[in-house]
Amino acid sequence: MVQLKEILRLWLKGGGYRTIERLTTINRKTVRRYVAAARDAGLERGAAEEQLTDDLLASIAHAVRPGRAHGFGHGATWELLQSNREFIAEKLAEDLTVTKIRTLLVRRTGDNIPYRTLHRFCANELGHKSSQLTVRVDDCEPGHELQVDFGRMGIMFDADTQRRRVLWALIFTAVYSRHMFVFLTFSQSFDDVVAGFEAAWDFFGGVFKAVIVDNVKAIVDKADPTTPRLNDAFVEYAQARGFVVDPARVRRPQDKPRVERSVGYVRNSFFKGESFRDRDDAQSRAEMWCLTEAGMRIHGTTRLRPLEVFEAEELTRLLPAPERPYDVPAWSEPKVHKDFHVEIAGALYSVPHELIGQWVKARADSSLVKLFYQGELIKVHPRKAPGGRSTDPFDCPEDKRAYATRDLGHLLATARGHGDSIGTYAERLLAAEQPWMKMRQVYRLFSLVRRHGERSIDDACAKALELDVVDVSMISRIAEAGAAGEAPSGRRSKDNVVELRFARDESEFTAKEQRDE
């Protein structure tokens, strides 16, 4: 259409057929046909160029070449494809690629068929993988959105593991300015992802309000187009830093096109062809490359320098940068053991005994361990080193609490509650340099109370105290003898009177008068 307009414009200015042929490089016979069609359409020589409207040009082109819509239609190759329509449809049904069908058609017809023409024919005429429209989405407001993606850079030697490993780049691209940051890592663990985000906030000098992320496992537990399930640990990190997480759909690069185009650019422009001492050297050079080369290039879309746009329009609109490093927590789901404790990172922490056998969710950072059950916070403990233990006495069953905590005061109070003599006897039992070694005897004393009753054991303790015998086995024998109606440990006289074992006749204690010889 541009060429047709130029032909008629030159003709209106008085140009001859040979002059027009020389200026437009179009054969003068073709020029003559277009001029004749223009005259038939009512165009007169010497008229103003404003008469060359699109509608007029379209009618002239259609008059000269009526076989094509608007003067530009399908040629002989398209007619050839139409004649082989059934063959092409059959091969598409067999799930052959367009490239393979082109090879078969060339072999079948002997003609050279352009791939793009065949692809367009399959899409327009047979509905095969018709290309979707590309919709350009408007950029967000400055400082609002950041797109993040992992990209494979290549192989690098890892000094920590002493072997060559795949090096990944966690790439952050600001949607508005296209300013980017590159964080290099050997893994995609949660700790490495958080370390990358922390480095990004420090590099940008603030936090973006929304982050569009890939479905990496450290961020998304379960991908879904509408309701993805995010990792609780990363949600907590996002809350701490104040940004919103918006995961992209699986295998939908158009959800984060700004950073998708950056992956190849970082790989080809920064990493390939370079030699680095180690990962730290590569990271320092990557940050410099982001500032000096990637940040100062003329961006292909915006035609501006990303770093300059970022500093002028985005930097002041970011959320404040973190003041201290993030304390990365470790999440786990331990089971409550029979001792009403859970094990986290080699240490034990108590849980209410009602939850024995249940699974709880644990969050452990450098200072605290928080335990949750069915979404409710049930316990908070100070963090212990591996091998340590933190026990809350109130997590124990009430009847086991004193034993678990070696609470001597509770034992003595319980003993006094059964009787004064029992309380005094328990005090005598525990009056040792290592009283916890006598706790079992006190518990046996309580079992005797449950077996024989408080009154019987209290009397037995009173008798044992009179004889200054502090032995629970003696209390047991006295109680059993009393239950049988016998003297506990004495002799019977002829009158069936109980004689105590250590009793003596009072005459043995009478002083005898000494005589002079």
C-alpha positions as a printed NumPy array, in Angstrom:
array([[  0.   ,   0.   ,   0.   ],
       [  2.909,   2.354,   0.652],
       [  4.32 ,   1.635,  -2.79 ],
       [  0.914,   2.148,  -4.428],
       [  0.513,   5.501,  -2.723],
       [  3.987,   6.561,  -3.849],
       [  3.202,   5.589,  -7.466],
       [  0.026,   7.69 ,  -7.489],
       [  1.648,  10.597,  -5.62 ],
       [  4.396,  10.854,  -8.249],
       [  1.806,  10.569, -11.052],
       [ -0.262,  13.393,  -9.534],
       [  2.877,  15.56 ,  -9.518],
       [  3.269,  14.992, -13.292],
       [  5.799,  12.182, -13.32 ],
       [  5.952,   9.905, -16.344],
       [  5.907,   6.126, -16.324],
       [  9.664,   5.832, -16.827],
       [ 10.369,   8.396, -14.069],
       [  8.075,   6.566, -11.664],
       [  9.743,   3.25 , -12.552],
       [ 13.167,   4.723, -11.804],
       [ 12.11 ,   6.244,  -8.45 ],
       [ 10.061,   3.29 ,  -7.158],
       [ 11.886,   0.417,  -8.896],
       [  8.478,  -0.895, -10.004],
       [  8.018,  -2.   , -13.624],
       [  6.327,   0.693, -15.707],
       [  3.746,  -1.789, -16.994],
       [  2.603,  -2.335, -13.426],
       [  2.643,   1.428, -12.905],
       [  0.456,   1.871, -15.964],
       [ -2.139,  -0.623, -14.638],
       [ -2.362,   1.152, -11.278],
       [ -2.698,   4.561, -12.932],
       [ -5.445,   3.239, -15.196],
       [ -7.344,   1.843, -12.203],
       [ -6.94 ,   5.2  , -10.429],
       [ -8.437,   7.06 , -13.403],
       [-11.361,   4.631, -13.445],
       [-11.86 ,   5.382,  -9.733],
       [-12.184,   9.099, -10.535],
       [ -8.688,  10.327,  -9.68 ],
       [ -7.52 ,  13.143, -11.93 ],
       [ -3.97 ,  14.237, -12.559],
       [ -3.006,  17.397, -10.754],
       [ -5.388,  16.754,  -7.855],
       [ -4.291,  17.173,  -4.24 ],
       [ -2.524,  14.314,  -2.476],
       [ -5.213,  14.336,   0.243],
       [ -7.409,  12.385,  -2.176],
       [ -5.159,   9.336,  -1.738],
       [ -7.127,   7.925,   1.172],
       [ -6.834,   4.362,   2.438],
       [-10.232,   3.449,   1.024],
       [ -9.287,   4.744,  -2.428],
       [ -5.978,   2.901,  -2.402],
       [ -7.714,  -0.313,  -1.307],
       [-10.229,  -0.064,  -4.163],
       [ -7.473,   0.545,  -6.711],
       [ -5.437,  -2.406,  -5.439],
       [ -8.474,  -4.661,  -5.531],
       [ -9.245,  -3.577,  -9.077],
       [ -5.732,  -4.41 , -10.278],
       [ -5.434,  -7.681,  -8.313],
       [ -8.98 ,  -8.908,  -7.652],
       [ -7.813, -12.331,  -6.469],
       [ -6.441, -10.917,  -3.193],
       [ -8.234,  -9.172,  -0.386],
       [ -7.185,  -5.501,  -0.311],
       [ -4.805,  -6.258,  -3.144],
       [ -2.654,  -8.589,  -1.016],
       [ -3.849, -12.194,  -0.703],
       [ -2.557, -15.701,  -1.159],
       [ -0.336, -16.795,  -3.984],
       [  0.41 , -20.001,  -5.818],
       [  1.874, -21.738,  -2.754],
       [ -1.378, -21.26 ,  -0.88 ],
       [ -3.286, -22.769,  -3.815],
       [ -0.89 , -25.721,  -3.695],
       [ -1.584, -26.213,  -0.011],
       [ -5.328, -26.015,  -0.659],
       [ -5.022, -28.84 ,  -3.146],
       [ -3.262, -30.939,  -0.498],
       [ -5.624, -29.933,   2.322],
       [ -6.795, -33.472,   3.128],
       [ -3.22 , -34.777,   3.242],
       [ -2.134, -32.007,   5.613],
       [ -5.173, -32.524,   7.88 ],
       [ -4.476, -36.262,   8.008],
       [ -0.876, -35.712,   9.067],
       [ -1.914, -33.188,  11.706],
       [ -4.329, -35.76 ,  13.121],
       [ -1.381, -38.166,  13.378],
       [  0.289, -35.544,  15.619],
       [  3.088, -34.779,  13.182],
       [  4.889, -31.471,  13.483],
       [  4.568, -28.769,  10.855],
       [  8.244, -29.213,  10.04 ],
       [  7.734, -32.913,   9.312],
       [  4.616, -32.211,   7.222],
       [  6.611, -29.685,   5.175],
       [  9.246, -32.35 ,   4.463],
       [  6.549, -34.787,   3.293],
       [  4.889, -32.132,   1.137],
       [  8.152, -31.201,  -0.567],
       [  8.72 , -34.877,  -1.271],
       [  5.124, -35.283,  -2.475],
       [  4.864, -32.195,  -4.713],
       [  8.443, -31.427,  -5.592],
       [  7.89 , -27.727,  -4.813],
       [  9.722, -25.658,  -2.224],
       [  7.089, -24.724,   0.366],
       [  8.058, -22.013,   2.883],
       [  7.644, -23.119,   6.491],
       [  5.902, -19.923,   7.581],
       [  3.332, -20.236,   4.787],
       [  2.591, -23.835,   5.782],
       [  2.368, -22.892,   9.457],
       [ -0.024, -20.042,   8.652],
       [ -2.134, -22.399,   6.5  ],
       [ -2.353, -24.99 ,   9.299],
       [ -3.313, -22.331,  11.814],
       [ -5.813, -20.344,   9.726],
       [ -7.378, -23.101,   7.626],
       [ -7.132, -26.168,   9.876],
       [ -7.123, -24.547,  13.345],
       [ -3.86 , -26.193,  14.349],
       [ -2.107, -24.4  ,  17.217],
       [ -3.197, -21.008,  16.103],
       [ -0.89 , -18.466,  17.64 ],
       [ -2.305, -16.493,  20.545],
       [ -2.273, -12.753,  20.624],
       [  0.437, -11.11 ,  22.694],
       [ -1.082,  -8.593,  25.09 ],
       [  1.29 ,  -5.98 ,  26.457],
       [  0.354,  -5.313,  30.071],
       [  0.963,  -1.826,  31.399],
       [  3.77 ,  -1.369,  33.877],
       [  2.95 ,  -0.869,  37.537],
       [  3.568,   2.331,  39.436],
       [  7.185,   3.034,  40.437],
       [  8.496,   1.021,  43.389],
       [  5.546,  -1.338,  43.516],
       [  6.399,  -4.619,  41.78 ],
       [  9.489,  -6.833,  41.657],
       [  9.709, -10.031,  39.592],
       [ 11.975, -12.873,  40.764],
       [ 13.156, -16.021,  39.007],
       [ 15.886, -18.669,  39.188],
       [ 18.112, -19.135,  36.148],
       [ 20.806, -21.743,  35.521],
       [ 24.137, -20.084,  34.833],
       [ 26.565, -22.994,  34.412],
       [ 29.095, -25.104,  36.312],
       [ 31.447, -23.74 ,  38.974],
       [ 33.773, -25.285,  41.539],
       [ 32.376, -25.184,  45.083],
       [ 35.13 , -24.809,  47.683],
       [ 32.843, -25.985,  50.491],
       [ 32.023, -29.358,  48.927],
       [ 35.243, -29.612,  46.888],
       [ 33.406, -30.475,  43.693],
       [ 31.935, -28.829,  40.621],
       [ 28.303, -27.859,  40.993],
       [ 25.529, -26.104,  39.091],
       [ 25.502, -22.386,  39.824],
       [ 22.083, -20.708,  39.939],
       [ 21.243, -17.036,  39.715],
       [ 18.323, -15.629,  41.68 ],
       [ 17.427, -12.64 ,  39.504],
       [ 15.401,  -9.673,  40.765],
       [ 13.985,  -7.273,  38.141],
       [ 12.092,  -4.088,  38.962],
       [  9.056,  -3.961,  36.669],
       [  8.941,  -0.213,  36.222],
       [ 12.615,   0.681,  35.755],
       [ 13.979,  -2.759,  34.65 ],
       [ 16.819,  -2.306,  37.165],
       [ 18.044,  -5.744,  38.265],
       [ 20.019,  -7.554,  40.945],
       [ 21.694, -10.971,  40.637],
       [ 22.306, -13.296,  43.603],
       [ 24.419, -16.406,  42.905],
       [ 23.895, -19.635,  44.825],
       [ 24.587, -23.354,  44.531],
       [ 21.189, -24.407,  45.905],
       [ 17.57 , -23.288,  46.033],
       [ 16.99 , -23.966,  49.731],
       [ 14.908, -21.707,  51.943],
       [ 17.996, -20.262,  53.644],
       [ 19.568, -19.397,  50.29 ],
       [ 16.36 , -17.816,  48.985],
       [ 16.034, -15.642,  52.092],
       [ 19.716, -14.721,  51.843],
       [ 19.102, -13.642,  48.242],
       [ 16.13 , -11.477,  49.208],
       [ 18.085,  -9.89 ,  52.052],
       [ 20.933,  -9.076,  49.663],
       [ 18.424,  -7.638,  47.176],
       [ 16.873,  -5.273,  49.744],
       [ 20.344,  -4.073,  50.641],
       [ 21.231,  -3.589,  46.955],
       [ 18.041,  -1.7  ,  46.084],
       [ 18.058,   0.287,  49.322],
       [ 14.476,  -0.694,  50.2  ],
       [ 11.699,  -3.259,  49.855],
       [  9.218,  -3.48 ,  46.974],
       [  5.552,  -3.72 ,  47.909],
       [  4.739,  -6.793,  45.784],
       [  6.938,  -9.661,  44.617],
       [  6.01 , -12.003,  41.757],
       [  7.912, -15.254,  42.295],
       [  8.46 , -18.52 ,  40.504],
       [  7.049, -21.746,  41.988],
       [ 10.284, -22.72 ,  43.717],
       [  9.722, -25.161,  46.608],
       [ 11.231, -22.829,  49.179],
       [  8.399, -20.358,  48.49 ],
       [  5.396, -22.347,  47.19 ],
       [  4.366, -25.651,  48.784],
       [  1.643, -26.412,  46.245],
       [  1.244, -24.605,  42.947],
       [ -2.23 , -23.678,  41.73 ],
       [ -3.399, -21.168,  39.101],
       [ -5.763, -19.381,  41.489],
       [ -5.12 , -20.554,  45.064],
       [ -1.459, -21.559,  45.521],
       [ -0.368, -22.71 ,  48.961],
       [  2.642, -20.74 ,  50.121],
       [  5.372, -21.974,  52.411],
       [  4.583, -20.831,  55.976],
       [  8.198, -19.892,  56.616],
       [  8.334, -17.628,  53.548],
       [  4.96 , -16.077,  54.383],
       [  6.355, -15.201,  57.792],
       [  9.419, -13.665,  56.127],
       [  7.218, -11.618,  53.782],
       [  5.238, -10.377,  56.769],
       [  8.434,  -9.386,  58.56 ],
       [  9.645,  -7.393,  55.54 ],
       [  6.231,  -5.98 ,  54.575],
       [  5.791,  -7.222,  50.991],
       [  3.046,  -9.293,  49.339],
       [  3.818, -12.573,  47.534],
       [  2.141, -13.285,  44.179],
       [  3.263, -16.636,  42.685],
       [  3.199, -17.019,  38.919],
       [  1.379, -19.918,  37.306],
       [  3.297, -23.083,  36.482],
       [  4.869, -22.957,  33.001],
       [  3.401, -19.511,  32.327],
       [  6.4  , -17.249,  31.665],
       [  4.06 , -14.474,  30.561],
       [  3.144, -13.972,  34.234],
       [  6.631, -12.567,  34.89 ],
       [  7.947, -11.514,  31.467],
       [ 10.305,  -8.816,  32.749],
       [ 12.51 , -11.248,  34.656],
       [ 12.083, -14.094,  32.141],
       [ 13.824, -11.995,  29.49 ],
       [ 16.539, -11.135,  32.019],
       [ 17.653, -14.745,  32.592],
       [ 19.222, -15.176,  29.156],
       [ 20.687, -11.696,  29.294],
       [ 22.425, -12.384,  32.616],
       [ 23.723, -15.747,  31.423],
       [ 25.105, -14.496,  28.107],
       [ 26.279, -11.033,  29.073],
       [ 27.632, -11.659,  32.579],
       [ 28.485, -15.324,  33.145],
       [ 29.51 , -16.883,  29.83 ],
       [ 33.119, -16.451,  28.816],
       [ 34.209, -15.238,  32.256],
       [ 36.461, -16.963,  34.804],
       [ 35.812, -16.574,  38.534],
       [ 37.914, -17.627,  41.521],
       [ 34.904, -18.778,  43.506],
       [ 31.282, -17.959,  44.203],
       [ 32.125, -14.906,  46.342],
       [ 34.239, -13.441,  43.556],
       [ 31.433, -14.04 ,  41.066],
       [ 28.903, -12.412,  43.416],
       [ 30.929,  -9.235,  43.895],
       [ 31.44 ,  -8.933,  40.151],
       [ 27.745,  -9.598,  39.513],
       [ 26.76 ,  -6.658,  41.731],
       [ 29.213,  -4.397,  39.921],
       [ 27.898,  -5.633,  36.562],
       [ 24.312,  -4.819,  37.636],
       [ 25.337,  -1.245,  38.417],
       [ 27.761,  -0.393,  35.648],
       [ 26.698,  -2.489,  32.667],
       [ 23.141,  -3.772,  33.043],
       [ 22.023,  -0.695,  34.919],
       [ 23.554,   1.809,  32.497],
       [ 22.604,   0.16 ,  29.187],
       [ 19.854,   1.578,  26.982],
       [ 16.983,  -0.831,  27.607],
       [ 15.468,  -2.243,  24.425],
       [ 11.87 ,  -1.54 ,  25.45 ],
       [ 11.971,   1.607,  27.537],
       [ 14.926,   3.153,  25.644],
       [ 16.133,   4.475,  29.014],
       [ 18.914,   3.563,  31.443],
       [ 17.396,   1.332,  34.187],
       [ 19.614,   2.602,  36.998],
       [ 18.837,   6.233,  36.235],
       [ 15.08 ,   5.563,  36.113],
       [ 15.279,   3.598,  39.366],
       [ 17.151,   6.308,  41.247],
       [ 14.932,   9.077,  39.889],
       [ 11.475,   7.514,  40.261],
       [ 11.533,   4.287,  42.311],
       [ 14.092,   4.523,  45.098],
       [ 12.173,   7.032,  47.196],
       [  8.929,   5.005,  46.901],
       [ 10.284,   1.751,  48.302],
       [  9.488,   0.495,  51.79 ],
       [ 12.303,   1.072,  54.329],
       [ 15.244,  -1.303,  54.093],
       [ 15.639,  -3.824,  56.981],
       [ 17.679,  -2.526,  59.898],
       [ 18.927,  -5.938,  61.06 ],
       [ 19.405,  -9.353,  59.41 ],
       [ 16.444, -11.701,  59.404],
       [ 16.576, -14.498,  61.977],
       [ 15.784, -17.457,  59.728],
       [ 13.574, -19.959,  61.622],
       [ 13.518, -23.712,  61.139],
       [ 10.063, -25.292,  60.819],
       [  9.365, -28.944,  61.604],
       [  6.506, -31.264,  62.575],
       [  7.642, -33.502,  65.475],
       [  5.529, -36.085,  67.269],
       [  4.849, -35.813,  71.013],
       [  6.559, -38.743,  72.74 ],
       [  5.291, -40.685,  75.743],
       [  7.398, -38.497,  77.983],
       [  5.331, -35.509,  76.671],
       [  8.409, -34.013,  75.01 ],
       [  9.268, -33.288,  71.373],
       [ 12.734, -33.358,  69.869],
       [ 13.814, -30.338,  67.827],
       [ 17.363, -29.986,  66.506],
       [ 18.689, -32.46 ,  69.087],
       [ 17.043, -30.81 ,  72.115],
       [ 13.888, -31.745,  74.07 ],
       [ 10.949, -29.445,  74.796],
       [  7.874, -30.274,  76.88 ],
       [  4.307, -30.231,  75.581],
       [  1.054, -30.603,  77.582],
       [  0.699, -34.31 ,  78.333],
       [ -2.79 , -34.398,  76.785],
       [ -1.105, -34.255,  73.337],
       [  0.906, -37.482,  73.697],
       [  0.967, -39.219,  70.322],
       [ -0.085, -36.116,  68.351],
       [  1.912, -34.227,  65.707],
       [  2.653, -30.574,  66.39 ],
       [  4.264, -27.848,  64.281],
       [  7.438, -26.309,  65.661],
       [  9.146, -23.027,  64.823],
       [ 12.702, -22.636,  66.104],
       [ 14.816, -19.519,  65.675],
       [ 18.02 , -18.507,  67.43 ],
       [ 16.298, -17.599,  70.711],
       [ 12.839, -19.188,  70.961],
       [ 11.014, -22.407,  70.113],
       [  7.279, -22.029,  69.465],
       [  4.982, -25.056,  69.331],
       [  1.605, -25.022,  67.535],
       [ -1.24 , -27.522,  67.513],
       [ -4.022, -27.157,  64.95 ],
       [ -2.935, -23.584,  64.279],
       [ -2.928, -22.543,  67.965],
       [  0.196, -21.551,  69.871],
       [  0.451, -23.966,  72.802],
       [  3.985, -23.518,  74.121],
       [  6.996, -21.224,  73.993],
       [ 10.428, -22.383,  75.193],
       [ 13.862, -20.769,  75.193],
       [ 16.087, -22.31 ,  72.515],
       [ 18.404, -25.011,  73.869],
       [ 21.626, -26.377,  72.435],
       [ 21.636, -29.978,  71.13 ],
       [ 21.377, -32.295,  74.126],
       [ 19.583, -29.71 ,  76.253],
       [ 16.062, -29.881,  77.668],
       [ 13.376, -27.37 ,  78.575],
       [ 10.522, -28.742,  80.715],
       [  7.523, -26.92 ,  82.104],
       [  6.363, -28.758,  85.284],
       [  2.742, -27.957,  84.463],
       [  3.027, -29.992,  81.253],
       [  3.435, -33.153,  83.362],
       [  0.468, -35.135,  84.725],
       [ -0.365, -33.773,  88.16 ],
       [  0.483, -37.017,  89.962],
       [  3.887, -37.16 ,  88.229],
       [  4.825, -33.51 ,  88.545],
       [  6.642, -33.719,  91.892],
       [  8.616, -36.78 ,  90.808],
       [  9.643, -35.243,  87.486],
       [ 10.791, -31.996,  89.112],
       [ 12.103, -33.528,  92.374],
       [  9.784, -31.201,  94.314],
       [ 10.529, -32.099,  97.957],
       [  8.175, -29.448,  99.296],
       [  5.257, -31.   ,  97.411],
       [  6.133, -34.448,  98.792],
       [  6.273, -33.181, 102.372],
       [  2.988, -31.302, 102.006],
       [  1.334, -34.446, 100.636],
       [  2.743, -36.517, 103.513],
       [  1.457, -34.058, 106.121],
       [ -1.933, -34.228, 104.489],
       [ -2.09 , -37.945, 105.321],
       [ -1.174, -37.445, 109.   ],
       [  1.169, -35.645, 111.359],
       [  3.259, -38.731, 112.078],
       [  3.454, -39.578, 108.366],
       [  4.611, -36.014, 107.661],
       [  7.26 , -36.191, 110.369],
       [  8.385, -39.596, 109.138],
       [  8.716, -38.263, 105.573],
       [ 10.809, -35.369, 106.881],
       [ 13.127, -37.878, 108.596],
       [ 13.399, -39.857, 105.355],
       [ 14.319, -36.812, 103.297],
       [ 16.68 , -35.333, 105.881],
       [ 19.759, -36.488, 103.965],
       [ 22.534, -34.804, 102.028],
       [ 21.017, -36.189,  98.8  ],
       [ 17.291, -36.199,  99.554],
       [ 16.207, -37.18 ,  96.032],
       [ 17.738, -40.602,  96.68 ],
       [ 15.076, -41.128,  99.379],
       [ 12.125, -40.041,  97.268],
       [ 11.255, -43.606,  96.328],
       [ 10.828, -44.467, 100.005],
       [  8.396, -41.58 , 100.403],
       [  6.426, -42.815,  97.381],
       [  6.354, -46.302,  98.97 ],
       [  5.056, -44.725, 102.153],
       [  2.223, -43.204, 100.092],
       [  1.441, -46.594,  98.575],
       [  1.16 , -48.055, 102.092],
       [ -1.303, -45.28 , 102.932],
       [ -3.424, -46.255,  99.927],
       [ -3.24 , -49.919, 100.937],
       [ -3.757, -49.821, 104.688],
       [ -5.338, -46.403, 105.24 ],
       [ -4.059, -43.177, 106.728],
       [ -4.841, -44.028, 110.383],
       [ -3.025, -47.351, 110.342],
       [  0.109, -45.964, 108.709],
       [  0.077, -42.842, 110.88 ],
       [  0.046, -45.052, 114.018],
       [  2.824, -47.196, 112.573],
       [  4.925, -44.105, 111.872],
       [  4.331, -42.875, 115.427],
       [  5.543, -46.176, 116.89 ],
       [  8.591, -46.229, 114.604],
       [  9.454, -42.677, 115.583],
       [  9.244, -43.611, 119.285],
       [ 11.832, -46.28 , 118.629],
       [ 13.842, -43.949, 116.351],
       [ 13.585, -46.408, 113.452],
       [ 13.477, -44.635, 110.078],
       [ 12.828, -47.458, 107.667],
       [  9.781, -47.816, 105.384],
       [ 10.122, -51.596, 105.517],
       [  9.509, -51.415, 109.267],
       [  6.347, -49.349, 108.628],
       [  5.195, -52.029, 106.185],
       [  5.733, -54.835, 108.733],
       [  3.991, -52.875, 111.49 ],
       [  1.027, -52.199, 109.204],
       [  0.764, -55.825, 108.064],
       [  1.048, -57.115, 111.626],
       [ -1.622, -54.664, 112.757],
       [ -3.895, -55.835, 109.952],
       [ -3.402, -59.462, 111.197],
       [ -4.074, -58.517, 114.843],
       [ -0.563, -59.38 , 116.036],
       [  2.202, -57.497, 117.775],
       [  4.417, -56.171, 115.088],
       [  7.828, -57.206, 116.411],
       [  7.625, -58.261, 120.075],
       [  7.244, -61.365, 122.323],
       [  4.162, -62.548, 124.169],
       [  4.225, -63.364, 127.895],
       [  2.339, -66.164, 129.536],
       [ -0.608, -63.772, 130.03 ],
       [ -0.584, -63.043, 126.263],
       [  0.747, -59.556, 126.87 ],
       [  2.912, -58.164, 124.103],
       [  6.482, -57.689, 125.197],
       [  8.439, -55.301, 123.062],
       [ 11.657, -56.592, 121.573],
       [ 13.904, -54.16 , 123.352],
       [ 11.979, -54.037, 126.67 ],
       [ 13.952, -54.825, 129.897],
       [ 12.864, -55.457, 133.425],
       [ 13.154, -52.319, 135.491],
       [ 15.305, -54.164, 138.066],
       [ 18.065, -54.293, 135.461],
       [ 18.327, -50.543, 135.581],
       [ 18.528, -50.347, 139.433],
       [ 21.924, -49.286, 140.753],
       [ 23.476, -51.842, 143.094],
       [ 25.133, -50.761, 146.392],
       [ 28.871, -51.354, 146.417],
       [ 30.281, -53.175, 149.541],
       [ 33.68 , -52.689, 151.133],
       [ 35.647, -55.87 , 151.46 ]])
